[in-house]
Amino acid sequence: MTLVLDIVHETRYDYAATVSLAHHLAHLQPLDDAHQQVLAYELDVDPAPAQHRDSRDALGNAQRHFSLLQPHERLRVRAGSRVRVRPRFAGLQPELSPAWDDVAERLRYVARAPFRPEVEFAMPSPYVPRLEVLRDYAAPSLPAGRPVAEAALELMHRVHADFAYDSDSTEVDTPLAQVVEHRRGVCQDFAHLMIGALRMWGLPARYVSGYLLTHAPEGGGLMLGADASHAWVQVWCPGAPGVPATGPGAGWLDLDPTNDLVPGAGHVRLAVGRDYTDVTPLRGVIRGGGGSHTLSVAVRTRAAGAGPRVASVNPQES
């Protein structure tokens, strides 16, 4: 099933005092590859920036730097995208993927061996520290010799079953150890948790930011975290049947622990990184502002031609 989706992501800051200078970085343009084509994209900033620069980071994510040199008391950033999406994993055969321990062993450090870029995603990162409790949590899913995609799928099922989705339970910077202890969180937390559990066993895992439809197009079920910025996981599964072997994202299998499924045409990938810090939709530094501000975010995701659906959400991944 191929879908064309329209997405509007609007962020507004209202400052307590005038901001005299601001520099911002936005990751708001969806990825473009063989399975996801960006048909249209526009970023509108009010007040208009004095200067801006478009580029791509080391992982190929589109990003825009922009600067506001005039005094302002509010900032509105509106990203509009039209994206054609088709499923990437329709032919997935997890039982035929390589053994997880073989995958991890290939990435172990060997003096003078060629550098493997996937190793970066087996290491700790700012929001995903090494936690022994995550090693213990993942252990039942990782018996010796088990196919890596099969193991990752079972781990995803367990995260979904063991942790409650609660939009009021955490903030953007809630420590991962607290999420594990309280067994509740949001999409960002579940992605970080699953990434951390896999990394503790030497398996590369990446964070994906993006969007999804309210109802799964493959089955129509209600999706947790819909109509908001969403987050899920990519697991390194080289050679797994049904996982793209060429092009951007080759070898990476997407898994959504919040909704306990393999993402299909209803998921739009925005950016990938080690964790949330690499792909924050909008961040920056300002001079002034009075030390506080009000942040509001609204996201609309709909099939092209469908009626509008708008939701206001908390200022974090859902």
C-alpha positions in Angstrom: 0.0 0.0 0.0 1.3 3.4 -1.0 0.0 6.6 0.6 0.5 10.3 0.0 0.4 12.1 3.4 0.2 15.8 4.2 1.9 16.9 7.4 1.8 20.3 9.1 4.1 20.8 12.2 3.8 24.2 13.9 5.9 25.3 16.9 5.3 28.5 18.8 7.4 30.2 21.5 6.0 33.1 23.5 8.7 34.8 25.5 8.4 36.6 28.9 10.6 39.4 27.6 12.0 40.6 24.3 14.6 38.4 22.6 17.2 40.5 20.9 19.2 37.7 19.1 18.4 34.1 18.3 20.1 31.2 16.4 18.1 28.1 15.7 18.5 24.6 14.1 15.5 22.8 12.6 15.2 19.1 11.7 11.7 19.4 10.1 12.2 18.2 6.5 11.3 14.5 6.0 13.9 12.0 4.6 13.8 11.3 0.9 14.7 7.9 -0.5 13.4 5.0 -2.6 10.5 4.3 -0.2 9.7 7.8 0.9 9.6 10.7 -1.6 9.2 14.3 -0.5 6.8 15.8 -3.0 6.6 19.2 -1.5 8.2 21.0 1.5 8.0 24.5 2.9 9.3 26.0 6.1 7.8 29.3 7.2 9.4 31.3 10.1 7.8 34.4 11.7 9.4 36.8 12.2 11.4 36.2 9.0 15.0 35.2 9.6 17.8 37.6 8.7 19.7 34.7 7.3 19.4 30.9 6.9 21.4 28.0 5.5 20.2 24.6 4.4 22.5 21.5 4.8 22.6 17.9 5.7 24.2 16.4 8.7 26.6 13.4 8.8 23.6 10.9 8.6 21.9 12.6 5.7 19.2 14.4 7.7 18.1 17.7 6.1 18.6 20.6 8.5 18.2 24.4 8.4 20.1 26.9 10.5 18.4 30.3 10.8 19.1 33.5 12.7 16.8 36.3 14.0 18.7 39.5 14.5 15.6 41.7 15.2 13.9 42.0 18.6 10.9 39.7 18.9 8.6 38.4 21.7 7.4 35.3 19.9 8.6 32.8 17.3 6.4 30.7 15.0 7.9 27.9 12.9 5.5 26.1 10.5 6.7 23.1 8.4 4.4 21.8 5.7 5.3 18.5 3.8 3.6 16.3 1.3 5.2 12.8 1.3 4.6 9.6 -0.7 5.3 6.6 1.5 5.3 2.9 0.7 6.2 0.1 3.1 9.8 -1.0 3.2 9.5 -4.3 5.1 6.6 -6.1 3.4 8.8 -9.1 2.6 10.5 -9.3 6.0 11.5 -12.8 7.1 13.0 -12.3 10.6 13.7 -16.0 11.1 16.3 -15.8 8.2 18.2 -12.9 9.5 21.8 -13.5 10.9 22.3 -14.5 14.5 22.4 -11.5 16.8 25.6 -12.7 18.5 27.3 -13.0 15.1 26.2 -9.4 14.3 27.6 -8.1 17.6 30.9 -10.0 17.2 31.5 -8.5 13.7 31.4 -5.1 15.3 33.9 -5.7 18.1 37.1 -3.7 18.0 40.0 -5.3 16.2 43.3 -3.4 15.8 43.8 -2.1 12.2 40.5 -3.6 11.1 38.3 -1.4 8.7 36.0 1.1 10.5 32.4 0.0 10.6 30.1 3.1 10.9 27.4 1.0 12.6 29.6 0.8 15.7 28.7 4.4 16.6 25.1 3.2 17.3 26.2 0.4 19.6 27.8 3.0 21.9 26.1 5.1 24.7 24.8 8.5 23.8 23.5 11.5 25.8 20.0 10.2 26.4 20.9 6.5 26.3 23.5 5.7 28.9 24.7 2.2 29.7 22.3 0.7 32.4 22.8 -2.8 33.7 19.1 -3.1 34.3 18.6 -2.8 30.5 21.1 -5.7 29.9 19.1 -7.8 32.3 15.8 -6.8 30.7 16.9 -7.7 27.1 18.5 -11.0 28.1 15.4 -13.3 27.7 15.0 -12.1 24.1 18.6 -12.9 23.2 19.5 -16.6 23.6 22.6 -17.6 21.7 22.2 -17.9 18.0 18.7 -16.4 17.7 18.2 -14.4 14.5 18.7 -10.7 15.2 15.4 -9.5 13.6 13.4 -12.2 15.5 15.1 -11.2 18.8 14.4 -7.5 18.2 10.8 -8.1 17.4 10.3 -10.1 20.6 12.0 -7.3 22.6 9.7 -4.8 20.9 6.6 -6.9 22.0 7.9 -7.0 25.5 8.5 -3.3 25.8 5.0 -2.7 24.5 3.5 -5.1 27.0 5.6 -4.1 30.1 5.5 -0.3 29.9 2.4 1.9 30.0 1.9 4.7 27.6 1.2 7.8 29.8 1.6 11.3 28.1 1.9 13.0 31.5 4.5 10.7 33.0 7.7 12.2 31.7 9.4 15.3 30.3 11.9 15.6 27.4 14.8 15.2 29.7 13.4 12.6 32.1 16.3 10.1 32.8 16.0 6.7 31.2 16.6 5.0 34.5 13.5 6.7 35.9 11.5 5.4 32.9 12.7 1.9 33.6 11.9 2.2 37.3 8.3 3.6 36.8 7.5 1.4 33.8 5.7 4.2 32.0 6.5 6.9 29.5 5.9 8.1 25.9 7.2 7.2 22.5 10.6 9.0 23.0 11.1 7.0 26.2 10.2 3.6 24.7 12.5 4.2 21.8 15.4 5.1 24.1 14.7 2.1 26.3 14.7 -0.4 23.4 17.8 1.3 21.9 19.6 1.1 25.3 18.7 -2.6 25.8 20.0 -3.6 22.4 23.2 -1.6 22.8 24.0 -3.3 26.1 24.5 -6.5 24.1 26.6 -4.8 21.4 23.8 -4.4 18.8 23.6 -1.1 16.9 20.2 0.7 17.2 19.2 4.2 16.0 16.5 6.7 17.0 14.0 7.7 14.4 11.9 10.9 14.7 8.8 11.3 12.5 5.1 11.2 12.2 2.3 8.7 11.9 -1.4 8.5 11.0 -4.1 8.2 13.7 -5.2 4.9 12.3 -2.8 2.3 10.9 -3.4 2.1 7.2 -2.7 -1.6 7.2 -5.4 -2.5 9.7 -7.1 0.7 10.8 -6.2 0.3 14.5 -5.9 3.4 16.7 -2.2 4.4 17.0 -0.6 5.7 20.2 1.3 8.9 19.7 -0.6 9.8 16.5 -1.2 13.4 15.4 2.1 14.4 17.1 5.8 14.1 16.7 6.5 10.4 17.0 9.6 8.3 17.7 10.6 4.7 17.1 13.7 2.5 16.6 16.0 1.1 13.8 17.9 -2.1 14.5 21.0 -3.2 12.5 19.9 -6.3 10.6 22.4 -6.7 7.7 21.4 -9.4 5.2 17.9 -9.9 6.7 15.4 -10.8 3.9 12.9 -8.0 3.5 15.2 -5.3 4.9 16.5 -2.9 2.1 20.1 -3.9 1.1 21.0 -0.7 -0.8 20.5 3.0 -0.6 20.0 5.2 2.5 19.0 3.2 5.5 20.3 -0.1 4.0 20.4 -2.8 6.6 18.2 -1.0 9.2 14.9 -2.5 10.3 12.3 -0.1 11.8 10.3 -1.1 14.9 7.7 0.9 16.8 7.6 -0.3 20.4 4.8 2.2 21.3 2.4 0.5 18.9 4.1 -2.9 18.7 4.5 -3.1 15.0 6.8 -2.8 12.0 6.2 0.7 10.5 4.5 0.7 7.2 3.0 3.4 4.9 1.5 5.3 7.9 5.0 6.2 9.3 6.9 9.2 7.9 10.6 9.3 8.8 11.9 12.8 9.6 15.4 12.1 10.8 17.7 9.4 12.4 20.3 9.7 15.1 21.8 8.2 18.2 19.0 9.6 20.3 16.6 12.5 20.6 19.4 15.0 21.0 20.6 14.5 17.4 17.3 15.1 15.8 15.4 17.6 18.0 12.8 19.1 15.6 13.7 22.7 16.8 16.3 24.0 19.1 18.5 27.1 19.5 20.1 29.7 21.7 18.6 33.1 22.4 19.7 36.4 24.1 16.9 37.8 26.3 13.5 36.2 26.7 13.2 36.9 30.4 14.4 33.4 31.4 11.1 31.7 30.6 8.8 31.0 27.7 5.6 29.2 26.7 6.0 26.5 24.1 3.1 25.1 22.1 3.3 22.5 19.4 0.6 21.4 17.0 0.9 18.5 14.4 -1.5 17.4 11.7 -0.9 14.2 9.7 -3.5 13.1 7.2 -3.9 11.2 3.9 -3.9 13.7 1.0 -7.5 14.6 0.3 -8.8 13.6 3.7 -10.4 16.1 6.2 -8.1 18.0 8.5 -7.0 16.7 11.9 -5.1 19.0 14.2 -3.8 18.2 17.7 -2.0 20.3 20.3 0.6 18.4 22.1 3.2 18.7 24.8 6.6 20.0 23.7 8.3 16.6 23.4 8.2 13.5 21.4 4.9 11.8 22.1 
